[in-house]
Amino acid sequence: MLTLVNGGEVIANARRRAAISQSALAGRLGTTKSAVSRWEHGRVEPSFRTVVRAAEACSVSLSSLLSEPGADPHDLSLLETGSQLSYSERLQRLIHAVEFIESGRRSLDVSAG
């Protein structure tokens, strides 16, 4: 199963955009400040569902977080900028994007079930 490579960084960016503390985000997510800290510092990789919930808790669009410089390479906006790439490079980006989306769906299905 694929994971969101920079999940903790995405959570930190969402929290900073919302101008809230780790404690405040933890309260919104029903977790602890130390859990948020571990995600943000890369000691524990958050699930895709956690990243989505954190973005929602911060009222920040996940797609805007993922399209920032240094974002996850599976961001769909990269497909739009691929016109200068070869057909096989564009196809490979699309395959990676689909794999990434499917991994998130599986994570959500496992969490919900």
C-alpha positions, 0 to 999 in steps of 0.5 A: 500500500502506498502512503502519503510521503510528506503527510506530516509536512502537509499537516504542519502546513495546514495547521500553520495556514489556520494559525492554530497550535498543535494542541488546538489541532489535536483537540479538533482531531480527538488526539494528543498534541504529542501525536500531532508533533510526531506526525509533523516531525516525521517520527510517525507517518500519518494515514491518508485519512488523518491528513484529510481530516487535519486539512478539514479541521483546519478549513484548508483545501487538501488539493491546495496543500498538495500543490504547494512547492515540494508537494507530493509528486502524485499531485494531479496538478502535475499532470497539467504541467506535463505537456513538455514531457514525453507520452511515456512520462505523462503516462507514468505520472498518470499511473502514479496519480491513480495509484496514489488516489486508490491507496487513499481510498483503501485507507479510508475503507479500512478506517471506516470498516 
